Amino acid sequence: MKRAAVYCRVSTADQHIESQLYDLREMAAQRGFEVVKEYRDCGVSGRRARRPGLDALIADARRKQFSVVLVAAFDRVASPTLPPSRR
């Protein structure tokens, strides 16, 4: 079974992260992935180079804590304005 991480981000306080989490958990189950950790950034703009949830995900990826990252949409992770070292 592949070990997966889930990353979710919402940029405003009136948005809800639960729908992203639900969909990603379902996707993991359908594909037979074990979700080992969920990373979240709530109320954080995608234009910020530093985000606590994303920073933790990258650190754990370097430690090979999982082999797959699931995101609702790629724009939740990267923005064209991020420096290349953070994409």
Protein Blocks (a to p, Z undefined) as FASTA:
>chain_A
ZZdddddddfbfkbcfklmmmmmmmmmmmnopacfbdcddehiafkbmbdfklmmmmmmm
mnopafbdcdfbfklmpcfkbcfklZZ
